[in-house]
Amino acid sequence: MPANINLFEVNNAELGKISTLQTPQGFLALVHIPKKEIIDQLTLKNKFTLVLDGVQDPGNFGTIIRTADWFGFKQIICSEDTVEAFNPKTVQATMGSLARVNIYYEDLPSFLSLHKLPIFGALLDGESIYKTNWGNEGLVILGNEGKGISAEIIKKVNHPVTIPKFGEAESLNVAVSAAIFCSELVRVKN
């Protein structure tokens, strides 16, 4: 174990008192929250980056972080009104992936105006995700659970993309959509 990690053993009763969960999983970590950073433009080149616009559910956000980690995405950019990455429910849903994926909060309209990268948006009336010419880099925007991508951000999207619907469901969960996008982006890039 690294020297900078202090380990304290506690019994189940003590763990129950210090955990916010009804049934803790047997361990807890106390870590410093990193200070907020501004994303370096060079880290966006020659790769795809997920961008979240107003995602509110901490479980969805944690699942997106975990999914991004699974598929090798190292960063996610969030609108300022996206749920906090260090919300306890978000942290729990990441299952440790939060330690490997950098999360940035930006004023999205300003941020998107600064970059010349292709901007893909997950929309109902876009080109099929399976027929899209992705190129080799870009920003992939996923929207709020109930409202989708905000009107202000839709104006910045130059490549609307949709996951084709074959059944009768009204919509897809944003975390499920993120998984499908990540899978397809990794498939076409490799």
GILIN-V100812 format. One record per residue. N is the residue number from 1. SS is DSSP state (alpha for helix, beta for strand, coil for the rest). OMEGA is omega in whole degrees, -180 to 180 (* if undefined). D_CENTER is the distance of its C-alpha to the mean C-alpha in Angstrom with 2 decimals. Layout:
BEGIN
n:N ss:SS omega:OMEGA d_center:D_CENTER
n:N ss:SS omega:OMEGA d_center:D_CENTER
END
This chain:
BEGIN
n:1 ss:coil omega:179 d_center:29.35
n:2 ss:coil omega:-176 d_center:28.56
n:3 ss:coil omega:-177 d_center:31.05
n:4 ss:coil omega:178 d_center:28.59
n:5 ss:coil omega:176 d_center:27.46
n:6 ss:coil omega:-179 d_center:29.75
n:7 ss:coil omega:177 d_center:30.11
n:8 ss:coil omega:177 d_center:31.73
n:9 ss:coil omega:177 d_center:32.79
n:10 ss:coil omega:177 d_center:33.10
n:11 ss:coil omega:-176 d_center:34.46
n:12 ss:alpha omega:180 d_center:32.74
n:13 ss:alpha omega:178 d_center:34.29
n:14 ss:alpha omega:179 d_center:33.04
n:15 ss:alpha omega:178 d_center:29.52
n:16 ss:alpha omega:-180 d_center:29.63
n:17 ss:alpha omega:-176 d_center:30.69
n:18 ss:alpha omega:180 d_center:27.96
n:19 ss:coil omega:174 d_center:25.00
n:20 ss:coil omega:-179 d_center:23.35
n:21 ss:coil omega:176 d_center:23.23
n:22 ss:coil omega:178 d_center:26.29
n:23 ss:coil omega:-180 d_center:26.21
n:24 ss:coil omega:-176 d_center:24.73
n:25 ss:coil omega:174 d_center:23.84
n:26 ss:coil omega:177 d_center:26.40
n:27 ss:coil omega:176 d_center:24.76
n:28 ss:coil omega:176 d_center:22.94
n:29 ss:coil omega:174 d_center:21.74
n:30 ss:coil omega:-176 d_center:22.40
n:31 ss:coil omega:175 d_center:20.51
n:32 ss:coil omega:175 d_center:20.49
n:33 ss:coil omega:-179 d_center:17.47
n:34 ss:coil omega:178 d_center:17.17
n:35 ss:coil omega:-177 d_center:18.37
n:36 ss:coil omega:-180 d_center:16.18
n:37 ss:coil omega:174 d_center:16.38
n:38 ss:coil omega:-176 d_center:16.44
n:39 ss:coil omega:177 d_center:14.77
n:40 ss:coil omega:-177 d_center:17.57
n:41 ss:alpha omega:-179 d_center:18.11
n:42 ss:alpha omega:-179 d_center:19.35
n:43 ss:alpha omega:179 d_center:16.04
n:44 ss:alpha omega:-175 d_center:14.99
n:45 ss:coil omega:175 d_center:18.15
n:46 ss:coil omega:176 d_center:18.61
n:47 ss:coil omega:175 d_center:15.04
n:48 ss:beta omega:-180 d_center:12.18
n:49 ss:beta omega:176 d_center:9.13
n:50 ss:beta omega:177 d_center:6.12
n:51 ss:beta omega:-178 d_center:6.94
n:52 ss:beta omega:-179 d_center:6.31
n:53 ss:beta omega:173 d_center:9.92
n:54 ss:coil omega:176 d_center:11.13
n:55 ss:coil omega:-171 d_center:8.93
n:56 ss:coil omega:-175 d_center:11.51
n:57 ss:coil omega:-178 d_center:11.55
n:58 ss:alpha omega:178 d_center:10.67
n:59 ss:alpha omega:176 d_center:11.00
n:60 ss:alpha omega:-178 d_center:8.59
n:61 ss:alpha omega:178 d_center:5.83
n:62 ss:alpha omega:178 d_center:7.41
n:63 ss:alpha omega:177 d_center:7.74
n:64 ss:alpha omega:179 d_center:4.35
n:65 ss:alpha omega:180 d_center:4.57
n:66 ss:alpha omega:179 d_center:8.05
n:67 ss:alpha omega:178 d_center:7.92
n:68 ss:alpha omega:178 d_center:6.52
n:69 ss:alpha omega:180 d_center:9.28
n:70 ss:alpha omega:-176 d_center:11.65
n:71 ss:coil omega:174 d_center:11.66
n:72 ss:coil omega:176 d_center:12.05
n:73 ss:coil omega:-174 d_center:9.22
n:74 ss:coil omega:-178 d_center:9.97
n:75 ss:beta omega:174 d_center:7.91
n:76 ss:beta omega:177 d_center:5.15
n:77 ss:beta omega:-176 d_center:7.39
n:78 ss:beta omega:171 d_center:7.65
n:79 ss:beta omega:-178 d_center:10.91
n:80 ss:coil omega:179 d_center:13.31
n:81 ss:coil omega:173 d_center:13.44
n:82 ss:coil omega:-179 d_center:9.91
n:83 ss:coil omega:-178 d_center:10.62
n:84 ss:coil omega:-179 d_center:11.33
n:85 ss:coil omega:-178 d_center:9.28
n:86 ss:coil omega:169 d_center:12.78
n:87 ss:coil omega:-177 d_center:13.78
n:88 ss:alpha omega:179 d_center:15.69
n:89 ss:alpha omega:176 d_center:14.21
n:90 ss:alpha omega:-179 d_center:10.59
n:91 ss:alpha omega:-179 d_center:12.19
n:92 ss:alpha omega:-178 d_center:14.24
n:93 ss:alpha omega:179 d_center:11.69
n:94 ss:alpha omega:-179 d_center:10.03
n:95 ss:coil omega:177 d_center:13.65
n:96 ss:coil omega:-177 d_center:13.83
n:97 ss:alpha omega:179 d_center:10.78
n:98 ss:alpha omega:179 d_center:9.97
n:99 ss:alpha omega:-176 d_center:13.18
n:100 ss:coil omega:-179 d_center:12.12
n:101 ss:coil omega:179 d_center:8.79
n:102 ss:beta omega:-180 d_center:9.57
n:103 ss:beta omega:179 d_center:7.89
n:104 ss:beta omega:175 d_center:9.97
n:105 ss:beta omega:-177 d_center:11.20
n:106 ss:beta omega:167 d_center:13.46
n:107 ss:coil omega:-170 d_center:15.96
n:108 ss:alpha omega:-180 d_center:14.40
n:109 ss:alpha omega:179 d_center:17.85
n:110 ss:alpha omega:-179 d_center:19.36
n:111 ss:alpha omega:-178 d_center:16.63
n:112 ss:alpha omega:179 d_center:16.71
n:113 ss:alpha omega:-178 d_center:20.51
n:114 ss:alpha omega:-170 d_center:20.78
n:115 ss:coil omega:180 d_center:19.38
n:116 ss:coil omega:-179 d_center:21.30
n:117 ss:coil omega:173 d_center:18.55
n:118 ss:coil omega:179 d_center:18.29
n:119 ss:beta omega:179 d_center:15.90
n:120 ss:beta omega:179 d_center:14.87
n:121 ss:beta omega:178 d_center:14.06
n:122 ss:beta omega:-176 d_center:13.48
n:123 ss:beta omega:-180 d_center:16.80
n:124 ss:beta omega:-176 d_center:19.56
n:125 ss:beta omega:180 d_center:22.19
n:126 ss:beta omega:175 d_center:20.83
n:127 ss:beta omega:179 d_center:22.00
n:128 ss:beta omega:178 d_center:21.26
n:129 ss:coil omega:-176 d_center:18.25
n:130 ss:coil omega:179 d_center:20.98
n:131 ss:coil omega:-177 d_center:23.28
n:132 ss:coil omega:172 d_center:21.08
n:133 ss:coil omega:-173 d_center:22.22
n:134 ss:coil omega:-172 d_center:19.06
n:135 ss:coil omega:-178 d_center:21.01
n:136 ss:coil omega:178 d_center:19.48
n:137 ss:coil omega:176 d_center:16.87
n:138 ss:beta omega:177 d_center:14.88
n:139 ss:beta omega:-177 d_center:12.02
n:140 ss:beta omega:-174 d_center:10.35
n:141 ss:beta omega:174 d_center:9.81
n:142 ss:beta omega:-172 d_center:8.74
n:143 ss:beta omega:179 d_center:10.73
n:144 ss:beta omega:-176 d_center:11.84
n:145 ss:coil omega:-176 d_center:12.92
n:146 ss:coil omega:-173 d_center:16.56
n:147 ss:coil omega:-176 d_center:17.00
n:148 ss:beta omega:179 d_center:14.61
n:149 ss:coil omega:-178 d_center:14.22
n:150 ss:coil omega:-178 d_center:16.73
n:151 ss:alpha omega:-179 d_center:20.09
n:152 ss:alpha omega:-179 d_center:19.92
n:153 ss:alpha omega:178 d_center:16.78
n:154 ss:alpha omega:179 d_center:18.23
n:155 ss:coil omega:-178 d_center:21.15
n:156 ss:coil omega:-177 d_center:19.17
n:157 ss:coil omega:176 d_center:17.97
n:158 ss:coil omega:176 d_center:20.52
n:159 ss:beta omega:176 d_center:19.33
n:160 ss:beta omega:-176 d_center:18.63
n:161 ss:beta omega:178 d_center:17.43
n:162 ss:beta omega:171 d_center:17.82
n:163 ss:coil omega:-176 d_center:17.57
n:164 ss:coil omega:180 d_center:21.30
n:165 ss:coil omega:178 d_center:22.58
n:166 ss:coil omega:-178 d_center:25.48
n:167 ss:coil omega:-174 d_center:25.97
n:168 ss:coil omega:-179 d_center:26.46
n:169 ss:coil omega:-178 d_center:23.17
n:170 ss:coil omega:-176 d_center:22.33
n:171 ss:coil omega:175 d_center:18.57
n:172 ss:coil omega:172 d_center:15.57
n:173 ss:coil omega:-177 d_center:13.02
n:174 ss:alpha omega:179 d_center:9.64
n:175 ss:alpha omega:176 d_center:8.18
n:176 ss:alpha omega:178 d_center:11.26
n:177 ss:alpha omega:179 d_center:10.86
n:178 ss:alpha omega:180 d_center:7.58
n:179 ss:alpha omega:180 d_center:9.77
n:180 ss:alpha omega:178 d_center:12.65
n:181 ss:alpha omega:180 d_center:11.30
n:182 ss:alpha omega:-180 d_center:10.21
n:183 ss:alpha omega:-178 d_center:13.63
n:184 ss:alpha omega:-180 d_center:15.52
n:185 ss:alpha omega:178 d_center:14.33
n:186 ss:alpha omega:-180 d_center:15.34
n:187 ss:alpha omega:-176 d_center:18.49
n:188 ss:alpha omega:-179 d_center:19.65
n:189 ss:alpha omega:-177 d_center:18.99
n:190 ss:coil omega:* d_center:20.95
END
